[in-house]
């Protein structure tokens, strides 16, 4: 986490993949996404349907409303994984990065062979 307005965290791939239960993983063109909930009062992420396991932060993330929770997404892709609060600029950026990678992957393969 960096700036107090950042609505995302970057986590190690091993943690991300261990945290993702198979039944809640959604494979899309933008990568693998796992729906989560962020609890602002206790500064932790958990699965939508289970309280454990948790990823606990040292600080709160920006609230999108007066609610005590915010919907979030765990993005499993690349060398690191990210968790974003849904509907934020950071969420849109993460999705855009995944879509760009998908579109450019074929071009990278073509260039590699030259």
C-alpha positions in Angstrom: 0.0 0.0 0.0 1.2 3.5 -0.7 -1.0 6.6 -0.8 -3.9 6.8 1.6 -6.3 7.0 -1.3 -5.0 3.8 -2.9 -7.8 1.2 -3.1 -5.5 -1.8 -3.8 -2.8 -3.9 -2.3 -0.2 -6.1 -4.1 0.4 -9.5 -2.6 2.8 -12.4 -3.4 1.6 -14.9 -6.0 1.8 -17.8 -3.5 -0.4 -16.0 -1.0 -2.9 -15.1 -3.7 -3.2 -18.6 -5.1 -3.4 -20.1 -1.6 -6.2 -17.7 -0.7 -8.3 -18.5 -3.8 -10.7 -21.4 -3.2 -11.4 -23.3 -6.4 -15.2 -22.9 -6.2 -15.1 -19.1 -6.2 -12.6 -18.5 -9.0 -13.9 -16.8 -12.1 -11.8 -17.2 -15.2 -12.2 -14.3 -17.6 -10.3 -12.8 -20.6 -8.9 -10.3 -18.0 -7.4 -13.1 -15.9 -8.6 -15.1 -12.9 -10.7 -13.1 -10.4 -11.9 -14.1 -6.9 -14.7 -12.0 -5.3 -13.8 -10.8 -1.8 -15.1 -8.5 0.9 -13.0 -5.8 2.7 -14.0 -5.1 6.3 -13.1 -1.5 7.0 -13.4 -1.8 10.8 -11.0 -4.6 11.1 -8.9 -3.9 8.0 -9.2 -7.4 6.5 -10.2 -9.2 3.3 -12.2 -12.4 3.4 -14.2 -14.5 1.0 -17.7 -13.5 0.3 -19.1 -16.6 1.9 -16.5 -17.4 4.6 -14.9 -15.5 7.4 -11.6 -17.4 7.1 -8.9 -17.3 5.8 -8.2 -13.6 6.0 -5.7 -11.1 4.7 -5.2 -8.4 7.3 -3.8 -4.9 6.6 -2.2 -2.4 8.9 -4.6 0.3 7.8 -8.0 1.0 6.3 -8.6 1.4 2.6 -10.8 4.3 1.3 -14.5 3.8 1.9 -16.7 3.9 -1.1 -19.8 4.5 1.0 -20.9 4.7 4.7 -21.0 0.8 4.8 -18.6 -1.1 7.0 -17.7 -3.4 4.1 -16.7 -2.9 0.4 -16.8 -5.5 -2.4 -13.3 -6.4 -3.6 -11.6 -8.6 -6.2 -8.5 -10.7 -5.9 -6.7 -10.7 -9.3 -4.5 -13.7 -10.0 -2.2 -12.9 -12.8 1.5 -12.2 -13.5 4.4 -12.2 -11.1 2.4 -10.7 -8.3 -1.3 -10.6 -7.5 -3.5 -7.6 -6.5 -6.6 -7.0 -4.6 -8.7 -4.0 -5.5 -11.9 -2.4 -4.1 -14.6 -2.8 -6.8 -15.7 0.3 -8.7 -12.6 2.3 -8.0 -10.0 3.8 -10.4 -7.5 1.2 -9.1 -10.0 -1.6 -10.0 -10.5 -0.2 -13.5 -6.7 0.1 -14.0 -6.2 -3.5 -12.9 -8.8 -4.8 -15.3 -7.3 -2.7 -18.1 -3.9 -4.1 -17.5 -5.2 -7.7 -17.7 -7.1 -7.0 -20.9 -4.1 -5.3 -22.5 -1.9 -8.3 -21.6 -4.5 -10.6 -23.3 -4.6 -8.5 -26.4 -0.8 -8.1 -26.7 0.2 -11.7 -25.9 -0.1 -12.8 -29.5 2.1 -9.8 -30.7 4.7 -10.6 -28.1 4.9 -14.2 -29.3 5.3 -13.0 -33.0 8.1 -10.6 -32.0 9.9 -13.2 -30.0 10.3 -15.4 -33.0 12.0 -12.7 -35.1 
